[in-house]
């Protein structure tokens, strides 16, 4: 309650790419805000876009979040196309980047929002941090299947993405063995190889290619040939979308995403063609794409998302703003958002996961 007896209003939004567990965070935050703090929660639709349009807000009570714990996606919608500080729109017939942050600030004031909870990845956290510096009390909740957000050991959504990719590898293994083929599985992750590495380990991949370790095509072909010499008539290659050969660069689709970010993709098909020219095997590529983002979250992600949602509510209640809730070991702790976005969390090339894979005979093509 405020000093005049009015309910305090807290806004919550999901921004950036979707991932499993978003609804679990929303549910946990709303239930905690209602039961323990007696706040009114306003759901902001489609990321920051909801603060730029009159119909972009919906009240959230406990009844509204019942039954959503296991649902994929986000009941609030999301968008990775709206940075209020650089909105793409037509000006005099030309597309330009327009700063509409003042409109967002005015809308927040108009709605009487006391604090804003931003559930998102590094891009969303950077936007939240900019609003924090403009006077908006911000609390962040880390979300990305890529697991590349610094200051937290793991982000929710990552475990589900790895489980989905592992299941795909398991299924492709049987058809690869039956037809004596090389099966290439392209997974998401952008500039970080966490999904490829962990799914590759879990699925028994023979070659794992990640952005942190540029590869040589001939060495991949050599690894496949050596398997053949030892009676292995098939191979599984797991490749991150951002992986690239020595001296090369990540492949990107022609379309360019928000704020000029390239949409990575295509390395799996390219690699299949290159390996087909270097080996006598049939080579097939499967691109998992957005199925890694969808579907029911794993138990781990449901629990982690729930813990983070509750912790975010308590941070707001304590007035500890400019912070992001993070998992450190087994504990959820607050960390400065600035620490979370200072650098991207990449796979250590000499880390224990990579070394474990090497001990098992996995090739990284280097």
ABEGO torsion letter per residue (X at the ends): XBAAGBBBBBBBBBBEBBBBGAAAAAAAAAAAAAAAAGBBBBBBBGEAAAAABAAABBBBBAAAABGAAABBEBAAEBBAABBAABBBBBBGGBBBBBBAAAAAAAAAAAAGBABBBBBBBAAAAAAAAAAAAAGBBBBBBBBBAAGABBGBABBBGAAAAAAAAAAAAAAAAAAAAAAGBBBBBBBBGEABAAAAAAAAAAAGBABBBBAABBBBAAAAAAAAAAAAAAGBABBBBBBBAABBBBGBBBBBBABBBBGGBBBBEGAAAAAAAAAAAABABBBBBBBAEAAAABEBBBAAAAAAAAAAAAAAAAAAAAGBBGBBBBBBEABBBBBBAAAAAABBBBBBAABAAAAAAAAAGBBAGX
